[in-house]
Amino acid sequence: MIAWLISNIGTLITLLVLIAVVVFIIKVMIKDKKQGKSTCGGNCAHCKMCTACKSVKNGDIRCKKTT
């Protein structure tokens, strides 16, 4: 077991760094979501999720879709 860990230490360190980065990104996304921040560019006419948008539900009529 120790020999396997020593021979794969580079891979394990890389894996741990990648996991840490993904966890950080998810935490930032959750924090932003709770604060109401969005990655929306504001161009609702070209948005596939237009009708599900928070701003459309709150009365902002930028969405031109009928679906």
N, CA, C and O atoms as a CHARMM CRD file, in Angstrom:
* protein
*
  268
    1    1 MET  N      0.82700  -1.19900   0.00000 PROA 1      0.00000
    2    1 MET  CA     0.00000   0.00000   0.00000 PROA 1      0.00000
    3    1 MET  C      0.86400   1.25200   0.00000 PROA 1      0.00000
    4    1 MET  O      0.60800   2.18500  -0.76100 PROA 1      0.00000
    5    2 ILE  N      1.87900   1.27800   0.84200 PROA 2      0.00000
    6    2 ILE  CA     2.77200   2.43600   0.90300 PROA 2      0.00000
    7    2 ILE  C      3.51600   2.60000  -0.41100 PROA 2      0.00000
    8    2 ILE  O      3.69700   3.72200  -0.88400 PROA 2      0.00000
    9    3 ALA  N      3.94500   1.50900  -0.99900 PROA 3      0.00000
   10    3 ALA  CA     4.65600   1.58200  -2.27600 PROA 3      0.00000
   11    3 ALA  C      3.74800   2.15300  -3.36200 PROA 3      0.00000
   12    3 ALA  O      4.19000   2.93700  -4.20200 PROA 3      0.00000
   13    4 TRP  N      2.48400   1.75600  -3.34000 PROA 4      0.00000
   14    4 TRP  CA     1.54200   2.27500  -4.32800 PROA 4      0.00000
   15    4 TRP  C      1.33700   3.77700  -4.13100 PROA 4      0.00000
   16    4 TRP  O      1.31200   4.52900  -5.10600 PROA 4      0.00000
   17    5 LEU  N      1.19000   4.22300  -2.88100 PROA 5      0.00000
   18    5 LEU  CA     1.03400   5.65400  -2.59700 PROA 5      0.00000
   19    5 LEU  C      2.24400   6.44700  -3.06000 PROA 5      0.00000
   20    5 LEU  O      2.09900   7.51300  -3.65800 PROA 5      0.00000
   21    6 ILE  N      3.42700   5.93900  -2.79000 PROA 6      0.00000
   22    6 ILE  CA     4.65500   6.64100  -3.18200 PROA 6      0.00000
   23    6 ILE  C      4.77400   6.70100  -4.69700 PROA 6      0.00000
   24    6 ILE  O      5.18400   7.72600  -5.24300 PROA 6      0.00000
   25    7 SER  N      4.42600   5.62900  -5.37600 PROA 7      0.00000
   26    7 SER  CA     4.55800   5.62600  -6.83000 PROA 7      0.00000
   27    7 SER  C      3.49800   6.48500  -7.51800 PROA 7      0.00000
   28    7 SER  O      3.68100   6.87200  -8.67200 PROA 7      0.00000
   29    8 ASN  N      2.39900   6.78900  -6.83600 PROA 8      0.00000
   30    8 ASN  CA     1.31500   7.57700  -7.42500 PROA 8      0.00000
   31    8 ASN  C      1.10100   8.91800  -6.72700 PROA 8      0.00000
   32    8 ASN  O      0.02300   9.50100  -6.84200 PROA 8      0.00000
   33    9 ILE  N      2.08600   9.40900  -6.01900 PROA 9      0.00000
   34    9 ILE  CA     1.92700  10.63200  -5.23400 PROA 9      0.00000
   35    9 ILE  C      1.60200  11.83900  -6.11100 PROA 9      0.00000
   36    9 ILE  O      0.79900  12.68500  -5.71700 PROA 9      0.00000
   37   10 GLY  N      2.20400  11.93100  -7.27900 PROA 10     0.00000
   38   10 GLY  CA     1.92800  13.04900  -8.18600 PROA 10     0.00000
   39   10 GLY  C      0.48100  13.05500  -8.64300 PROA 10     0.00000
   40   10 GLY  O     -0.15700  14.10600  -8.69000 PROA 10     0.00000
   41   11 THR  N     -0.03100  11.89900  -8.97600 PROA 11     0.00000
   42   11 THR  CA    -1.42400  11.77800  -9.39800 PROA 11     0.00000
   43   11 THR  C     -2.37200  12.11000  -8.25200 PROA 11     0.00000
   44   11 THR  O     -3.38600  12.77600  -8.45800 PROA 11     0.00000
   45   12 LEU  N     -2.05200  11.65700  -7.06600 PROA 12     0.00000
   46   12 LEU  CA    -2.90900  11.91900  -5.91100 PROA 12     0.00000
   47   12 LEU  C     -2.92500  13.39900  -5.55100 PROA 12     0.00000
   48   12 LEU  O     -3.97700  13.94600  -5.22000 PROA 12     0.00000
   49   13 ILE  N     -1.77300  14.04700  -5.61000 PROA 13     0.00000
   50   13 ILE  CA    -1.71800  15.48300  -5.31600 PROA 13     0.00000
   51   13 ILE  C     -2.52100  16.25800  -6.35300 PROA 13     0.00000
   52   13 ILE  O     -3.26200  17.17700  -6.00200 PROA 13     0.00000
   53   14 THR  N     -2.38100  15.89700  -7.62200 PROA 14     0.00000
   54   14 THR  CA    -3.14200  16.55400  -8.68200 PROA 14     0.00000
   55   14 THR  C     -4.64000  16.35600  -8.46100 PROA 14     0.00000
   56   14 THR  O     -5.42000  17.29500  -8.62500 PROA 14     0.00000
   57   15 LEU  N     -5.04100  15.15800  -8.09600 PROA 15     0.00000
   58   15 LEU  CA    -6.44400  14.86400  -7.82000 PROA 15     0.00000
   59   15 LEU  C     -6.97100  15.70900  -6.66700 PROA 15     0.00000
   60   15 LEU  O     -8.07200  16.25400  -6.75200 PROA 15     0.00000
   61   16 LEU  N     -6.20300  15.82300  -5.59900 PROA 16     0.00000
   62   16 LEU  CA    -6.62300  16.61400  -4.44700 PROA 16     0.00000
   63   16 LEU  C     -6.74700  18.09400  -4.79800 PROA 16     0.00000
   64   16 LEU  O     -7.67200  18.76300  -4.33800 PROA 16     0.00000
   65   17 VAL  N     -5.82900  18.60800  -5.60200 PROA 17     0.00000
   66   17 VAL  CA    -5.89900  20.01100  -6.02800 PROA 17     0.00000
   67   17 VAL  C     -7.14900  20.23400  -6.88200 PROA 17     0.00000
   68   17 VAL  O     -7.85600  21.22300  -6.69100 PROA 17     0.00000
   69   18 LEU  N     -7.42400  19.33200  -7.81500 PROA 18     0.00000
   70   18 LEU  CA    -8.60700  19.47000  -8.65900 PROA 18     0.00000
   71   18 LEU  C     -9.89600  19.40000  -7.84300 PROA 18     0.00000
   72   18 LEU  O    -10.83500  20.15400  -8.09700 PROA 18     0.00000
   73   19 ILE  N     -9.94000  18.51100  -6.87900 PROA 19     0.00000
   74   19 ILE  CA   -11.11400  18.41600  -6.01300 PROA 19     0.00000
   75   19 ILE  C    -11.29700  19.71500  -5.22400 PROA 19     0.00000
   76   19 ILE  O    -12.41900  20.19900  -5.08000 PROA 19     0.00000
   77   20 ALA  N    -10.20900  20.27200  -4.71900 PROA 20     0.00000
   78   20 ALA  CA   -10.28100  21.52400  -3.97000 PROA 20     0.00000
   79   20 ALA  C    -10.79400  22.66000  -4.85300 PROA 20     0.00000
   80   20 ALA  O    -11.60400  23.47100  -4.40300 PROA 20     0.00000
   81   21 VAL  N    -10.33800  22.72900  -6.08800 PROA 21     0.00000
   82   21 VAL  CA   -10.78000  23.77900  -7.01500 PROA 21     0.00000
   83   21 VAL  C    -12.26900  23.63000  -7.31600 PROA 21     0.00000
   84   21 VAL  O    -12.99900  24.62100  -7.32400 PROA 21     0.00000
   85   22 VAL  N    -12.71900  22.42700  -7.55900 PROA 22     0.00000
   86   22 VAL  CA   -14.14100  22.18800  -7.85400 PROA 22     0.00000
   87   22 VAL  C    -15.00300  22.54500  -6.65200 PROA 22     0.00000
   88   22 VAL  O    -16.05000  23.17200  -6.81200 PROA 22     0.00000
   89   23 VAL  N    -14.58700  22.16200  -5.46200 PROA 23     0.00000
   90   23 VAL  CA   -15.33500  22.49500  -4.24900 PROA 23     0.00000
   91   23 VAL  C    -15.39700  24.00900  -4.07100 PROA 23     0.00000
   92   23 VAL  O    -16.45000  24.54000  -3.71800 PROA 23     0.00000
   93   24 PHE  N    -14.29700  24.71200  -4.30700 PROA 24     0.00000
   94   24 PHE  CA   -14.27400  26.17500  -4.20300 PROA 24     0.00000
   95   24 PHE  C    -15.24300  26.80700  -5.19700 PROA 24     0.00000
   96   24 PHE  O    -15.99400  27.71500  -4.84000 PROA 24     0.00000
   97   25 ILE  N    -15.23000  26.33400  -6.43600 PROA 25     0.00000
   98   25 ILE  CA   -16.12100  26.88000  -7.46100 PROA 25     0.00000
   99   25 ILE  C    -17.58000  26.65300  -7.08600 PROA 25     0.00000
  100   25 ILE  O    -18.40700  27.55000  -7.24800 PROA 25     0.00000
  101   26 ILE  N    -17.90100  25.47100  -6.58800 PROA 26     0.00000
  102   26 ILE  CA   -19.27800  25.17400  -6.18600 PROA 26     0.00000
  103   26 ILE  C    -19.70500  26.06800  -5.02800 PROA 26     0.00000
  104   26 ILE  O    -20.83200  26.56300  -5.01000 PROA 26     0.00000
  105   27 LYS  N    -18.81100  26.27900  -4.05700 PROA 27     0.00000
  106   27 LYS  CA   -19.13500  27.16200  -2.92900 PROA 27     0.00000
  107   27 LYS  C    -19.39800  28.58100  -3.38900 PROA 27     0.00000
  108   27 LYS  O    -20.33100  29.22600  -2.91200 PROA 27     0.00000
  109   28 VAL  N    -18.58200  29.07700  -4.31400 PROA 28     0.00000
  110   28 VAL  CA   -18.77600  30.43700  -4.83600 PROA 28     0.00000
  111   28 VAL  C    -20.10500  30.52700  -5.58500 PROA 28     0.00000
  112   28 VAL  O    -20.82300  31.51800  -5.45300 PROA 28     0.00000
  113   29 MET  N    -20.43500  29.50900  -6.36100 PROA 29     0.00000
  114   29 MET  CA   -21.69800  29.51600  -7.10000 PROA 29     0.00000
  115   29 MET  C    -22.89700  29.49800  -6.14700 PROA 29     0.00000
  116   29 MET  O    -23.88500  30.19100  -6.38600 PROA 29     0.00000
  117   30 ILE  N    -22.81800  28.71800  -5.08200 PROA 30     0.00000
  118   30 ILE  CA   -23.89900  28.66800  -4.10400 PROA 30     0.00000
  119   30 ILE  C    -24.03200  30.00800  -3.40100 PROA 30     0.00000
  120   30 ILE  O    -25.14300  30.49800  -3.19800 PROA 30     0.00000
  121   31 LYS  N    -22.90900  30.60000  -3.02900 PROA 31     0.00000
  122   31 LYS  CA   -22.92500  31.90400  -2.36400 PROA 31     0.00000
  123   31 LYS  C    -23.54200  32.96500  -3.27000 PROA 31     0.00000
  124   31 LYS  O    -24.37200  33.75800  -2.82600 PROA 31     0.00000
  125   32 ASP  N    -23.13600  32.98000  -4.54400 PROA 32     0.00000
  126   32 ASP  CA   -23.67900  33.94700  -5.49400 PROA 32     0.00000
  127   32 ASP  C    -25.17500  33.73200  -5.69400 PROA 32     0.00000
  128   32 ASP  O    -25.93300  34.69700  -5.79500 PROA 32     0.00000
  129   33 LYS  N    -25.59900  32.48500  -5.75200 PROA 33     0.00000
  130   33 LYS  CA   -27.01900  32.17600  -5.93400 PROA 33     0.00000
  131   33 LYS  C    -27.83300  32.68500  -4.75000 PROA 33     0.00000
  132   33 LYS  O    -28.92500  33.22200  -4.93400 PROA 33     0.00000
  133   34 LYS  N    -27.30900  32.51900  -3.53400 PROA 34     0.00000
  134   34 LYS  CA   -28.01300  32.98200  -2.34000 PROA 34     0.00000
  135   34 LYS  C    -28.10200  34.49900  -2.30100 PROA 34     0.00000
  136   34 LYS  O    -29.06500  35.04900  -1.76700 PROA 34     0.00000
  137   35 GLN  N    -27.09600  35.18800  -2.86800 PROA 35     0.00000
  138   35 GLN  CA   -27.08700  36.64000  -2.88700 PROA 35     0.00000
  139   35 GLN  C    -27.85900  37.20900  -4.07200 PROA 35     0.00000
  140   35 GLN  O    -27.97100  38.42600  -4.21500 PROA 35     0.00000
  141   36 GLY  N    -28.38700  36.34000  -4.91400 PROA 36     0.00000
  142   36 GLY  CA   -29.18400  36.79000  -6.04500 PROA 36     0.00000
  143   36 GLY  C    -28.37200  37.19000  -7.25100 PROA 36     0.00000
  144   36 GLY  O    -28.91900  37.74500  -8.20400 PROA 36     0.00000
  145   37 LYS  N    -27.09500  36.92600  -7.23500 PROA 37     0.00000
  146   37 LYS  CA   -26.26100  37.26000  -8.37800 PROA 37     0.00000
  147   37 LYS  C    -26.51800  36.26600  -9.49900 PROA 37     0.00000
  148   37 LYS  O    -26.94000  35.13600  -9.25500 PROA 37     0.00000
  149   38 SER  N    -26.26300  36.69100 -10.71900 PROA 38     0.00000
  150   38 SER  CA   -26.53700  35.83900 -11.85900 PROA 38     0.00000
  151   38 SER  C    -25.45000  36.01400 -12.89600 PROA 38     0.00000
  152   38 SER  O    -24.77900  37.04400 -12.94500 PROA 38     0.00000
  153   39 THR  N    -25.28200  34.99500 -13.72700 PROA 39     0.00000
  154   39 THR  CA   -24.35000  35.09900 -14.83900 PROA 39     0.00000
  155   39 THR  C    -25.07200  35.52200 -16.10200 PROA 39     0.00000
  156   39 THR  O    -24.51100  35.47600 -17.19600 PROA 39     0.00000
  157   40 CYS  N    -26.31200  35.93200 -15.94400 PROA 40     0.00000
  158   40 CYS  CA   -27.13900  36.33700 -17.08000 PROA 40     0.00000
  159   40 CYS  C    -26.55000  37.57700 -17.73900 PROA 40     0.00000
  160   40 CYS  O    -26.17100  38.53400 -17.06300 PROA 40     0.00000
  161   41 GLY  N    -26.47900  37.55000 -19.05500 PROA 41     0.00000
  162   41 GLY  CA   -25.97100  38.69700 -19.80400 PROA 41     0.00000
  163   41 GLY  C    -27.03200  39.74600 -20.07100 PROA 41     0.00000
  164   41 GLY  O    -26.71500  40.83100 -20.55900 PROA 41     0.00000
  165   42 GLY  N    -28.27800  39.44600 -19.76300 PROA 42     0.00000
  166   42 GLY  CA   -29.34600  40.41500 -19.93000 PROA 42     0.00000
  167   42 GLY  C    -29.97800  40.42000 -21.31000 PROA 42     0.00000
  168   42 GLY  O    -30.86700  41.23200 -21.56300 PROA 42     0.00000
  169   43 ASN  N    -29.55500  39.54700 -22.20900 PROA 43     0.00000
  170   43 ASN  CA   -30.11800  39.50800 -23.55300 PROA 43     0.00000
  171   43 ASN  C    -31.18900  38.42000 -23.58600 PROA 43     0.00000
  172   43 ASN  O    -30.96700  37.33200 -24.11600 PROA 43     0.00000
  173   44 CYS  N    -32.33100  38.72300 -23.02300 PROA 44     0.00000
  174   44 CYS  CA   -33.38300  37.72300 -22.85000 PROA 44     0.00000
  175   44 CYS  C    -33.98100  37.24300 -24.16900 PROA 44     0.00000
  176   44 CYS  O    -34.51600  36.13600 -24.23200 PROA 44     0.00000
  177   45 ALA  N    -33.90200  38.04600 -25.21300 PROA 45     0.00000
  178   45 ALA  CA   -34.48900  37.65700 -26.49200 PROA 45     0.00000
  179   45 ALA  C    -33.79800  36.43600 -27.07800 PROA 45     0.00000
  180   45 ALA  O    -34.39900  35.71300 -27.87300 PROA 45     0.00000
  181   46 HSD  N    -32.54500  36.19200 -26.70000 PROA 46     0.00000
  182   46 HSD  CA   -31.79800  35.05700 -27.22800 PROA 46     0.00000
  183   46 HSD  C    -31.58400  33.95700 -26.19700 PROA 46     0.00000
  184   46 HSD  O    -30.81800  33.02100 -26.43000 PROA 46     0.00000
  185   47 CYS  N    -32.24700  34.06800 -25.07900 PROA 47     0.00000
  186   47 CYS  CA   -32.05900  33.11700 -23.98600 PROA 47     0.00000
  187   47 CYS  C    -33.05800  31.96900 -24.10600 PROA 47     0.00000
  188   47 CYS  O    -34.25700  32.20100 -24.25700 PROA 47     0.00000
  189   48 LYS  N    -32.57100  30.74400 -24.04000 PROA 48     0.00000
  190   48 LYS  CA   -33.44400  29.58200 -24.12300 PROA 48     0.00000
  191   48 LYS  C    -34.26200  29.40500 -22.84400 PROA 48     0.00000
  192   48 LYS  O    -35.33500  28.80100 -22.87300 PROA 48     0.00000
  193   49 MET  N    -33.77100  29.91800 -21.74400 PROA 49     0.00000
  194   49 MET  CA   -34.46400  29.78100 -20.46100 PROA 49     0.00000
  195   49 MET  C    -35.16800  31.07900 -20.07300 PROA 49     0.00000
  196   49 MET  O    -35.35100  31.36200 -18.88900 PROA 49     0.00000
  197   50 CYS  N    -35.55200  31.84400 -21.04800 PROA 50     0.00000
  198   50 CYS  CA   -36.11300  33.17000 -20.84100 PROA 50     0.00000
  199   50 CYS  C    -37.27900  33.18600 -19.85400 PROA 50     0.00000
  200   50 CYS  O    -37.30800  34.01500 -18.94500 PROA 50     0.00000
  201   51 THR  N    -38.21100  32.30200 -20.02300 PROA 51     0.00000
  202   51 THR  CA   -39.40500  32.34700 -19.18600 PROA 51     0.00000
  203   51 THR  C    -39.13500  31.87700 -17.75800 PROA 51     0.00000
  204   51 THR  O    -39.96700  32.10000 -16.87800 PROA 51     0.00000
  205   52 ALA  N    -38.02100  31.24600 -17.51000 PROA 52     0.00000
  206   52 ALA  CA   -37.68600  30.79300 -16.16600 PROA 52     0.00000
  207   52 ALA  C    -36.85600  31.82400 -15.41100 PROA 52     0.00000
  208   52 ALA  O    -36.50100  31.60900 -14.25200 PROA 52     0.00000
  209   53 CYS  N    -36.55100  32.92100 -16.05200 PROA 53     0.00000
  210   53 CYS  CA   -35.66800  33.94500 -15.48000 PROA 53     0.00000
  211   53 CYS  C    -36.34800  34.65900 -14.31600 PROA 53     0.00000
  212   53 CYS  O    -37.54600  34.93800 -14.35700 PROA 53     0.00000
  213   54 LYS  N    -35.57600  34.94600 -13.29200 PROA 54     0.00000
  214   54 LYS  CA   -36.08600  35.62900 -12.10900 PROA 54     0.00000
  215   54 LYS  C    -36.59600  37.02300 -12.45900 PROA 54     0.00000
  216   54 LYS  O    -37.62300  37.45300 -11.93300 PROA 54     0.00000
  217   55 SER  N    -35.89200  37.73700 -13.34100 PROA 55     0.00000
  218   55 SER  CA   -36.30300  39.10000 -13.68500 PROA 55     0.00000
  219   55 SER  C    -37.60600  39.10200 -14.46700 PROA 55     0.00000
  220   55 SER  O    -38.40100  40.03100 -14.32600 PROA 55     0.00000
  221   56 VAL  N    -37.84600  38.08400 -15.28800 PROA 56     0.00000
  222   56 VAL  CA   -39.09200  37.99500 -16.03900 PROA 56     0.00000
  223   56 VAL  C    -40.25000  37.73200 -15.08400 PROA 56     0.00000
  224   56 VAL  O    -41.33600  38.28900 -15.24700 PROA 56     0.00000
  225   57 LYS  N    -40.01500  36.88600 -14.09500 PROA 57     0.00000
  226   57 LYS  CA   -41.06100  36.58300 -13.11400 PROA 57     0.00000
  227   57 LYS  C    -41.38900  37.81000 -12.26000 PROA 57     0.00000
  228   57 LYS  O    -42.50200  37.93400 -11.74800 PROA 57     0.00000
  229   58 ASN  N    -40.42500  38.70900 -12.11000 PROA 58     0.00000
  230   58 ASN  CA   -40.64600  39.90500 -11.30000 PROA 58     0.00000
  231   58 ASN  C    -41.18300  41.07400 -12.11300 PROA 58     0.00000
  232   58 ASN  O    -41.23400  42.19900 -11.61700 PROA 58     0.00000
  233   59 GLY  N    -41.58500  40.82200 -13.35900 PROA 59     0.00000
  234   59 GLY  CA   -42.22500  41.86400 -14.14700 PROA 59     0.00000
  235   59 GLY  C    -41.34600  42.52000 -15.19700 PROA 59     0.00000
  236   59 GLY  O    -41.82200  43.41100 -15.90000 PROA 59     0.00000
  237   60 ASP  N    -40.10600  42.13000 -15.33500 PROA 60     0.00000
  238   60 ASP  CA   -39.23800  42.68600 -16.36500 PROA 60     0.00000
  239   60 ASP  C    -39.63400  42.04900 -17.69800 PROA 60     0.00000
  240   60 ASP  O    -39.58500  40.82600 -17.83300 PROA 60     0.00000
  241   61 ILE  N    -40.01800  42.84400 -18.66300 PROA 61     0.00000
  242   61 ILE  CA   -40.56000  42.29700 -19.91300 PROA 61     0.00000
  243   61 ILE  C    -39.51100  42.39900 -21.02400 PROA 61     0.00000
  244   61 ILE  O    -39.79500  42.95100 -22.08700 PROA 61     0.00000
  245   62 ARG  N    -38.33700  41.89100 -20.79900 PROA 62     0.00000
  246   62 ARG  CA   -37.32300  41.86300 -21.85000 PROA 62     0.00000
  247   62 ARG  C    -37.41400  40.58500 -22.67100 PROA 62     0.00000
  248   62 ARG  O    -36.84500  40.50000 -23.75900 PROA 62     0.00000
  249   63 CYS  N    -38.11700  39.60600 -22.15900 PROA 63     0.00000
  250   63 CYS  CA   -38.22500  38.32700 -22.83700 PROA 63     0.00000
  251   63 CYS  C    -39.22700  38.43200 -23.97200 PROA 63     0.00000
  252   63 CYS  O    -40.38000  38.80800 -23.75800 PROA 63     0.00000
  253   64 LYS  N    -38.79700  38.10500 -25.15600 PROA 64     0.00000
  254   64 LYS  CA   -39.65700  38.21100 -26.31800 PROA 64     0.00000
  255   64 LYS  C    -40.26500  36.85900 -26.70300 PROA 64     0.00000
  256   64 LYS  O    -41.03700  36.78200 -27.65900 PROA 64     0.00000
  257   65 LYS  N    -39.93000  35.80600 -25.97700 PROA 65     0.00000
  258   65 LYS  CA   -40.41800  34.47400 -26.32300 PROA 65     0.00000
  259   65 LYS  C    -41.86500  34.32400 -25.89000 PROA 65     0.00000
  260   65 LYS  O    -42.32900  34.97500 -24.95500 PROA 65     0.00000
  261   66 THR  N    -42.55200  33.45900 -26.58700 PROA 66     0.00000
  262   66 THR  CA   -43.93800  33.18600 -26.24000 PROA 66     0.00000
  263   66 THR  C    -44.08900  31.85000 -25.53200 PROA 66     0.00000
  264   66 THR  O    -45.18700  31.50400 -25.09500 PROA 66     0.00000
  265   67 THR  N    -43.00000  31.09200 -25.41100 PROA 67     0.00000
  266   67 THR  CA   -43.07800  29.77900 -24.77300 PROA 67     0.00000
  267   67 THR  C    -42.84600  29.87300 -23.30800 PROA 67     0.00000
  268   67 THR  O    -42.87500  28.85900 -22.61100 PROA 67     0.00000
